[in-house]
C-alpha cells in the first residue's frame, strides 16, 4: 500500500494512482483509497471522500496525470481529446471550488506547452507538473501558517468553521495552519470547532485532526457560535475559502457568512486563510459565484437511524454561502496578510 506519509492525498507514481483518505468514514475509520478510473475520481470528489479546495486542486492535477498515463492511445490528436474530455468531466463534479478549475487550466497549459513532443514526453511533463503542484501546496500552506502565526501572536483561543486543516489540503491546511505553527512555537492554543451541519466536517474532521495533534478542541453546534463569541471565549475566527471574488467576497461552507456577521457584531476579527490561487479574478463579486445545491436527504436522513423530518417537508441544502468582503478583517495567504480592498493590487505580483 502506498504510504501517504501524513498527507491527505498523494501520487502513487509506481502504480499510476491518486491515493486519498476516504473522509466520509472519519473519524471512526481511516481508510485509504487508490483511484485509477475517472468515474471513481469523479465520485470521490462529488461524494466528499475527497474534499477541501486546495486538496481538490492538487488531486485534480494528479488525476489528470494518472488518467493520461493510463491512456494507451497512440494518436496524439485522440490522446489530446481524451485529456480535454477528462478535464471537462472532472471539473463538473463540484462547481464552486475554483481550485478544481485552476488545476485543470494549469495542466491544460502544460499539455499545450509540450504539444510538439511525443506522447510519452507529454505524459512525463504532466506527471512532473502534478508533483510540483503537490509539493507547492505543502509549501504554500506552511507559509500561510507562518504568516498567520505572526499575525495572531499572543492570541490563544480560536473559532473555526467546517474543515480547513490538513484534511482539506495536503499538509498543514489553511485556516488551521496558523494554529499548528503557533503550537509548534510553544503556544497553548484552544480551538472551538463548529460542527458544520449538515455534513459535520467540523465535528468529524476538524475535531479529529486537532485532537490527533494534541490541541485542546471543543466542538460546538453551529447555533452556539454567538454564545462563544459574546462570552469572550474566542479571540479570533479563522475559516478557509472555496472561492474568493476579485472584490474579496468569499464563498465558503454554508454557515460562514452568518458566523462573520456575528463576529462583526461582537468586534471579533474574522480571518480567511487560503492560498492565493483561491482568488478568482474572473469573478468580480460574490454575486457571480455559483452555489452548489446538494441533496436534501443530507439534512433529513444522513446521520439518523430514522428520517427526522416529515416526508412532506422540503429541504433546502446549499453547500456554500458568500461572506461579504466588508465582514472580513483580512486574508491570510502564502503571499502575506492582505486586506480585502488590496486583493486587486496583488493580481500581477
C-alpha positions as CSV (number, residue, x, y, z in Angstrom):
1,X,0.0,0.0,0.0
2,X,1.3,3.5,-0.9
3,X,2.5,5.4,2.1
4,X,0.8,8.9,2.3
5,X,3.4,9.9,5.0
6,X,0.9,12.1,6.9
7,X,-0.6,13.6,3.8
8,X,-4.3,13.7,2.8
9,X,-3.6,12.8,-0.8
10,X,-0.7,11.6,-2.8
11,X,0.6,10.4,-6.2
12,X,1.5,6.7,-6.4
13,X,3.7,7.1,-9.5
14,X,4.7,3.5,-9.5
15,X,1.1,2.3,-9.9
16,X,-0.3,5.5,-11.6
17,X,-2.9,6.1,-9.0
18,X,-4.4,9.0,-7.0
19,X,-4.3,7.9,-3.3
20,X,-6.6,9.6,-0.8
21,X,-8.0,9.2,2.7
22,X,-11.8,8.5,2.5
23,X,-13.0,11.4,4.6
24,X,-16.6,10.2,4.7
25,X,-15.5,7.4,7.1
26,X,-13.7,9.6,9.5
27,X,-13.3,9.7,12.5
28,X,-14.4,6.1,13.0
29,X,-12.1,4.6,10.4
30,X,-9.1,5.7,8.4
31,X,-9.4,4.1,5.0
32,X,-7.0,4.7,2.1
33,X,-8.3,4.6,-1.4
34,X,-6.3,4.1,-4.6
35,X,-8.1,5.7,-7.5
36,X,-7.3,5.0,-11.2
37,X,-10.6,5.5,-13.1
38,X,-12.2,8.8,-14.0
39,X,-15.6,7.7,-12.7
40,X,-14.3,6.8,-9.3
41,X,-12.3,10.0,-9.0
42,X,-15.4,12.0,-10.0
43,X,-17.4,10.1,-7.4
44,X,-14.8,10.7,-4.7
45,X,-15.0,14.5,-5.3
46,X,-18.8,14.6,-5.6
47,X,-19.4,12.4,-2.6
48,X,-16.8,14.3,-0.5
49,X,-14.5,11.4,0.0
50,X,-12.0,13.9,-1.3
51,X,-12.8,17.5,-0.2
52,X,-11.3,20.9,0.6
53,X,-10.5,23.4,-2.1
54,X,-6.7,23.0,-2.1
55,X,-6.8,19.3,-1.8
56,X,-9.3,19.1,-4.7
57,X,-7.0,21.2,-6.8
58,X,-3.9,19.1,-6.1
59,X,-5.9,15.9,-6.6
60,X,-7.3,17.2,-9.9
61,X,-3.7,17.7,-11.2
62,X,-2.7,14.2,-10.1
63,X,-5.9,12.7,-11.5
64,X,-5.3,14.2,-15.0
65,X,-1.7,12.9,-15.0
66,X,-2.9,9.4,-13.8
67,X,-5.6,9.2,-16.5
68,X,-3.2,10.4,-19.2
69,X,-0.5,7.9,-18.1
70,X,-3.1,5.1,-18.3
71,X,-4.3,6.2,-21.8
72,X,-2.9,3.8,-24.3
73,X,-3.9,5.9,-27.3
74,X,-1.1,6.2,-29.9
75,X,-2.7,9.0,-32.0
76,X,-1.8,12.4,-30.5
77,X,-5.0,14.1,-31.5
78,X,-7.1,11.4,-29.9
79,X,-4.8,11.5,-26.8
80,X,-5.4,15.2,-26.6
81,X,-9.1,14.9,-27.0
82,X,-9.2,12.3,-24.2
83,X,-7.3,14.6,-21.9
84,X,-9.7,17.5,-22.6
85,X,-12.7,15.3,-22.1
86,X,-11.2,14.2,-18.7
87,X,-10.8,17.8,-17.7
88,X,-14.4,18.7,-18.6
89,X,-15.8,15.6,-16.9
90,X,-13.9,16.1,-13.6
91,X,-14.5,19.8,-13.2
92,X,-18.2,19.2,-13.4
93,X,-18.1,17.2,-10.1
94,X,-18.2,20.4,-8.0
95,X,-18.9,23.8,-9.5
96,X,-18.0,26.2,-6.6
97,X,-14.3,25.3,-5.7
98,X,-12.1,27.4,-8.0
99,X,-9.0,25.3,-7.3
100,X,-10.6,22.5,-9.4
101,X,-10.7,24.7,-12.4
102,X,-7.4,26.3,-11.6
103,X,-5.6,22.9,-11.6
104,X,-7.3,21.9,-14.8
105,X,-6.1,25.1,-16.5
106,X,-2.5,24.6,-15.3
107,X,-2.5,21.0,-16.6
108,X,-4.0,22.2,-19.9
109,X,-1.3,24.8,-20.2
110,X,1.4,22.1,-19.5
111,X,-0.1,19.9,-22.2
112,X,-0.1,22.8,-24.7
113,X,3.5,23.7,-23.9
114,X,4.6,20.2,-24.8
115,X,2.3,19.6,-27.7
116,X,5.1,19.2,-30.2
117,X,6.6,16.4,-28.2
118,X,5.9,12.7,-28.2
119,X,3.0,11.2,-26.2
120,X,5.5,9.6,-23.6
121,X,7.2,13.0,-23.2
122,X,3.8,14.7,-22.7
123,X,2.9,12.2,-20.1
124,X,6.2,12.8,-18.3
125,X,5.6,16.6,-18.4
126,X,2.1,16.2,-16.9
127,X,3.4,13.9,-14.1
128,X,6.2,16.4,-13.3
129,X,3.7,19.3,-13.1
130,X,1.3,17.3,-10.9
131,X,4.1,16.5,-8.5
132,X,5.2,20.2,-8.5
133,X,1.6,21.3,-7.7
134,X,1.5,18.8,-4.8
135,X,4.8,20.0,-3.3
136,X,3.8,23.6,-3.9
137,X,0.6,23.1,-1.9
138,X,2.6,21.9,1.1
139,X,4.9,24.9,0.9
140,X,2.1,27.4,0.5
141,X,0.2,26.0,3.5
142,X,3.3,26.2,5.6
143,X,3.7,29.8,4.6
144,X,0.1,30.6,5.4
145,X,0.7,29.1,8.8
146,X,3.8,31.2,9.4
147,X,2.2,34.5,8.3
148,X,-0.9,33.6,10.3
149,X,1.0,32.7,13.4
150,X,2.8,36.0,13.3
151,X,-0.5,37.9,12.9
152,X,-2.1,36.0,15.7
153,X,0.8,36.0,18.1
154,X,-0.4,36.5,21.7
155,X,-3.9,35.1,20.9
156,X,-4.6,31.6,22.1
157,X,-8.3,30.9,21.5
158,X,-9.9,30.5,18.1
159,X,-13.2,29.5,16.4
160,X,-13.3,27.8,13.1
161,X,-16.0,26.5,10.7
162,X,-16.0,23.4,8.5
163,X,-12.6,21.8,8.0
164,X,-9.7,23.8,6.6
165,X,-6.9,21.8,8.1
166,X,-4.7,19.0,6.9
167,X,-7.6,17.1,5.6
168,X,-8.7,19.9,3.3
169,X,-5.2,20.3,1.8
170,X,-2.2,18.0,1.5
171,X,-0.5,19.0,4.8
172,X,-0.9,21.8,7.5
173,X,-4.1,23.1,6.0
174,X,-5.2,26.8,5.6
175,X,-7.3,28.0,8.5
176,X,-5.7,25.5,10.8
177,X,-2.1,26.1,9.6
178,X,-1.5,29.2,11.9
179,X,-2.8,27.1,14.8
180,X,-0.4,24.3,14.1
181,X,2.5,26.7,13.7
182,X,1.5,28.5,17.0
183,X,1.5,25.2,18.7
184,X,5.0,24.4,17.2
185,X,6.2,27.7,18.6
186,X,5.1,26.7,22.1
187,X,1.7,28.5,22.4
188,X,-1.0,26.8,24.4
189,X,-3.8,27.1,21.9
190,X,-7.5,26.2,22.2
191,X,-9.9,25.8,19.3
192,X,-13.7,25.8,19.2
193,X,-14.9,23.9,16.1
194,X,-18.4,24.5,14.7
195,X,-19.9,21.1,14.0
196,X,-20.9,22.4,10.5
197,X,-24.3,20.9,9.6
198,X,-25.3,19.0,7.6
199,X,-22.1,17.1,6.7
200,X,-20.4,17.7,10.1
201,X,-17.0,18.5,8.7
202,X,-16.1,20.3,11.9
203,X,-17.3,17.6,14.3
204,X,-15.9,14.7,12.3
205,X,-12.8,16.1,10.6
206,X,-11.5,19.3,12.3
207,X,-12.0,17.8,15.8
208,X,-10.4,14.6,14.6
209,X,-7.2,16.1,13.2
210,X,-6.8,18.7,16.0
211,X,-7.3,16.1,18.8
212,X,-4.9,13.8,17.0
213,X,-2.4,16.7,17.0
214,X,-2.8,17.2,20.8
215,X,-4.6,20.5,20.5
216,X,-7.3,21.5,23.0
217,X,-10.5,21.2,21.0
218,X,-14.2,21.8,21.8
219,X,-17.0,21.0,19.4
220,X,-20.0,23.3,19.4
221,X,-23.3,23.2,17.5
222,X,-23.4,25.8,14.7
223,X,-26.0,27.8,16.6
224,X,-23.7,28.2,19.6
225,X,-21.2,30.4,18.0
226,X,-22.9,33.6,19.2
227,X,-22.6,32.3,22.8
228,X,-18.9,31.6,22.4
229,X,-18.1,35.0,20.9
230,X,-20.3,37.0,23.2
231,X,-18.8,35.5,26.3
232,X,-15.3,36.2,25.2
233,X,-14.3,32.6,24.8
234,X,-12.7,33.2,21.4
235,X,-10.2,35.9,20.3
236,X,-10.4,35.4,16.5
237,X,-12.4,33.5,13.9
238,X,-10.5,31.7,11.1
239,X,-12.1,29.9,8.2
240,X,-11.0,28.7,4.8
241,X,-12.4,29.6,1.4
242,X,-13.6,27.7,-1.7
243,X,-13.6,30.8,-4.0
244,X,-12.7,34.4,-3.4
245,X,-14.1,37.0,-5.8
246,X,-11.9,39.9,-7.0
247,X,-13.6,42.3,-4.5
248,X,-13.0,39.9,-1.6
249,X,-16.4,38.4,-1.3
250,X,-15.8,34.8,-0.3
251,X,-17.6,31.6,-0.8
252,X,-17.1,29.0,1.9
253,X,-19.0,26.2,3.6
254,X,-22.6,27.1,4.4
255,X,-22.8,29.0,7.7
256,X,-19.7,31.0,7.2
257,X,-21.4,34.2,6.3
258,X,-23.6,34.1,9.4
259,X,-20.6,33.5,11.6
260,X,-18.9,36.6,10.0
261,X,-21.9,38.7,10.9
262,X,-21.8,37.6,14.5
263,X,-18.1,38.2,14.7
264,X,-18.5,41.7,13.3
265,X,-21.3,42.4,15.9
266,X,-19.0,41.4,18.8
267,X,-15.9,43.1,17.3
268,X,-14.1,39.8,16.9
269,X,-11.6,39.7,14.0
270,X,-12.7,37.4,11.2
271,X,-9.9,36.0,9.0
272,X,-10.0,33.9,5.9
273,X,-6.9,31.7,5.3
274,X,-6.5,30.4,1.7
275,X,-3.8,30.0,-1.0
276,X,-3.8,32.9,-3.4
277,X,-5.0,30.5,-6.2
278,X,-8.4,30.6,-4.5
279,X,-8.8,34.2,-5.7
280,X,-10.8,34.2,-8.9
281,X,-10.1,37.4,-10.7
282,X,-12.6,36.4,-13.4
283,X,-15.4,36.7,-10.9
284,X,-15.8,40.4,-9.9
285,X,-18.1,39.9,-6.9
286,X,-19.8,37.2,-4.9
287,X,-22.9,37.5,-7.0
288,X,-21.0,35.7,-9.8
289,X,-20.2,32.6,-7.7
290,X,-22.3,29.6,-8.5
291,X,-23.5,27.9,-5.3
292,X,-23.7,24.1,-5.3
293,X,-27.1,22.7,-4.2
294,X,-26.9,19.3,-2.6
295,X,-29.5,16.5,-1.9
296,X,-31.9,17.4,0.9
297,X,-31.5,13.9,2.3
298,X,-28.2,15.0,3.8
299,X,-30.3,17.1,6.2
300,X,-33.1,14.7,6.9
301,X,-31.6,11.3,6.8
302,X,-27.8,11.1,6.7
303,X,-26.9,10.9,10.4
304,X,-30.2,9.4,11.7
305,X,-31.4,5.8,12.1
306,X,-34.8,7.0,11.0
307,X,-35.8,10.1,9.0
308,X,-36.0,13.1,11.3
309,X,-38.3,15.4,9.2
310,X,-41.7,14.7,7.7
311,X,-41.6,13.4,4.2
312,X,-43.9,16.2,3.2
313,X,-41.4,18.8,4.3
314,X,-38.9,20.0,1.7
315,X,-35.2,20.6,2.5
316,X,-33.0,23.4,1.1
317,X,-29.4,22.4,1.1
318,X,-26.9,24.9,-0.3
319,X,-23.3,23.7,0.2
320,X,-21.9,27.2,0.4
321,X,-22.7,30.8,1.2
322,X,-20.9,34.0,0.3
323,X,-19.4,36.3,3.0
324,X,-19.4,39.9,2.1
325,X,-15.8,41.4,2.0
326,X,-16.9,44.1,4.4
327,X,-17.1,41.4,7.1
328,X,-13.6,40.0,6.5
329,X,-10.8,41.5,8.6
330,X,-8.0,40.2,6.3
331,X,-6.9,37.3,4.1
332,X,-4.0,35.1,5.3
333,X,-2.2,33.8,2.2
334,X,1.2,32.5,1.3
335,X,1.9,36.0,0.0
336,X,1.2,37.5,3.3
337,X,-1.7,39.1,5.1
338,X,-3.9,41.1,2.7
339,X,-6.8,43.4,3.3
340,X,-9.8,42.7,1.2
341,X,-9.5,46.0,-0.7
342,X,-5.9,45.2,-1.6
343,X,-6.6,41.9,-3.4
344,X,-6.8,43.5,-6.8
345,X,-3.4,45.1,-6.3
346,X,-1.9,41.6,-5.8
347,X,-3.2,40.2,-9.1
348,X,0.0,40.5,-11.2
349,X,2.6,40.2,-8.4
